[in-house]
């Protein structure tokens, strides 16, 4: 170890190779096999939400936030109406009167419109699902004639495929996932394919939807020219799949649980005086605590998802395991992710534009800090604590992932800078992009339903409003969806914005200068985003630096 690094070493708990700390506490286990989690379902004592007529909703004591949220949203009387369908779509307004947001209100007014559907694919809570379609999938037999009416004049599907204007949403990961049973009634899911077209006048619009992965006579391809209710229901099914994927995969797995790996490795392997510990610590604040709460309150055997979400129970674990097996380090790097998905030229993709500005600022900040403490690549290679840290991350954290692509050794300053930038970007900007808009996009329940109570339609002409209302979440499920997304997506009272460090980990003058430059860059990004959104009816402000938390705390 070089002289300027030697003072970092200090005593700490050691860790065995099986992931157990010497004090007997357990290390990280991201997604164990679902069979190991099956246990006798024991419900804790409950708190009863009771109306004047005596109807009750029992809420476990480990979920006080749900009770509080229902009361704050004034949903108490409606939350106990289990199994009761809404009468019509306007009926959902009955739970949409007390707390609103500009985007939630906008969603209520525009959710049926095709351009708004496309906008959410780019700038909603799951903005990294969309990919360029160079060739139609073999299991999605869309013909040029089917979608010609959606094309601009003097063009066709083949031309637009070659021009790079056709995009795809593919929810194959949902295929065959076990579904939930809620109060004795089965819930349903789909594994849709959705084709989108970047129209020169109308923007990104959906032009064809197939609700299952295997085509067939009873699995029609829905089109904008179909009966309006059939097309609307098909889009609802896509948005329902979107709810599952964004909550469990884009949000929980790809931010919370990815950062948990960095948390555990940092606490295990780096002493508190190590500069990488000091660099990461503010961006790991509260993450382990909130992840423990998520395991007990959201995805547990009696958690929120089991009570109201169609993939609750075994389904969510299997879905997360599938994504975990194909997770790659490369996909966590935003610039690589946009390139690999072929969306670098997609217009009005504000999530991409703002993410890249933030990535550059974070990478510049990290590079500045690393250069202060590592004068050469050799310094990185000879830091034994740092090498133990990367081994913990790659061999203990991201284990059993065949193609994750992260080496168990750091060989250069650039490798270290990129890895640290990925960690900080994921715990700040990426989490904000998927978490902070939950209420905005999900408060109007038909726009992003948490569950579906009837199977996907097989006959376009048979879709009625009665079928739609019987399929969408019931009154009680709608109340819980609105309450949970409001609770999870709202700003935290003790939030610390990106780049603000309430605890002074670095006291050196040069380090403070690097931090000041980072803050200046964030101020410039803030001004750019505000100017860009000025006058826009539908604003994208989720990645304003002042609205991004410094760590995952909710």
Secondary structure, DSSP 8 states (H G I E B T S, - for coil): --GGGGGG------B-TTSBBTTS-B---SS--HHHH--------EEEEE-TT--EEEEEGGGHHHHHHHHHTT-HHHHT-TT---SSGGGGGGGSSSS--HHHHHHHHHTTSHHHHHHHHHHSTTTT--EE-SS--TT----HHHHGGGS-TT--HHHHHHHT-EEEEE-GGGTT----EETTEE-B----EEEEEEETTTEEEEEEEESSSS-BTTB-EE-TTS-HHHHHHHHHHHHHHHHHHIIIIIIIIIIIIHHHHHHHHHHHH--TTSHHHHHHHTTSTTHHHHHHHHHHHTSSTTSHHHHH-TTTTHHHHHHHHHHHHH--TGGGSHHHHHHHHT-TT-TT-HHHHHHHHHHHHHHHHHHHHHHHH-SSHHHHHH-HHHHHHHHIIIIIISTT-TT----SS--SHHHHHHHHHHHHHIIIIIHHHHHTTHHHHHSSGGGS-S-BSS---S-GGG--HHHHHHHS--HHHHHHHHHHHHHHHS--TT--BTT--SS----SHHHHHHHHHHHHHHHHHHHHHHHHHTT-SS---TT-GGGSBSS---
